[in-house]
Amino acid sequence: MKRLVLIGGGHAHVHVLDACARQPFPESDITLISPYPRQIYSGMLPGWIAGHYSIEQCAIPIDLLARRAGIRFVQTACTDIDLESKQVRCANGQLIPFDLVSIDSGPTVDLDHTPGASLHALPIRPIEEFVTEWPDLLQRARLQTPGFRQAIIGDGAAGTELAFAIAHRFSREKLTHARITLIGGNDQPLSGLPAGLRNEALSLLKQRGIEYLSNRRAIEFLPEAVCLSDDSKIACDASLIVTGAAAPAWPARSGLACDKDGFIRVTSTLQSVSHPWVFAAGDVAAYADPRPKSGVFAVRAGPVLANNLRAACAGTALQIWSPQVRALYLISTGKRHALAAWGPLSTSGNWVWRWKDRIDRRFVQRFS
């Protein structure tokens, strides 16, 4: 009997839970550890902020998925792994033994390297904590006189999409004097995507009244301002941090081989390069064939991870994962309109939003 512990309820582990429910893993006793009983699907979060979805429409109930699969669910967080005794240390004090462990705990936001960030800024991750804080932030915006000043740090796909979503929500709430500022370290938003798409996003930001400050980083957060790398200071009533994914501290601390940023290095079979009984996928993993931190790759890794965990329990051969070279990016712009990019190709329109909406709803409904 193999004791398999799943750490985290990320996109890849949702596939594992579903696969186990359809066909139980052989000779296995499985435990899922996650601090939350549901997964808020990140692709639909901007739509919830904009007011297009209820939060229930964006949520996958991983506790119910686990129950359906006959998997024990423990609602807590992993704080460490003892690789010698093969035990997972949990925030609730439990020690959970394992023979195999799979990690899909998702990324974090590093608040320690920017003074004042932990006190005066709200990170987008963990998403559950952001979801809890957003209604209070929105209520403050409703009551603010004069207009509410919102700063968003990070001009990648997530930060840009969030800026559009908040602008649309403020418009729906008739907050005509609210001001949104998007701050990023690049020449244009959506760095790495086609130039035409970046130009269109820049034009849409201007149309929606969103100020964009390029080639700047936040170097300090104050109670009512953000200090930037060009020695300027932006007054704001709330700051959101939507920068790149950061690795949790415990994988490197436990002794797992990690890259320079602390992400778990894995082989093409999604096994740790240093401890083959440890598997990892999603943003917490540093793949043998590197890919951007994107939920698209976590979703695609899910079926292979499920297959390989099943094979590891049975003692059979593992499958090689070859991640796709290109990922489809669908970026909503607040209204029922979206941008799309596939390699060098890009397009936009209301039909793109309907396409994205259909993909997102199907993904969540499949597991709900």
Summary of the structure (lengths in Angstrom):
residues: 368
radius of gyration: 20.9
end to end distance: 29.3
largest distance: 65.4
contacts: 1255
relative contact order: 0.16
helix: 35%
strand: 26%
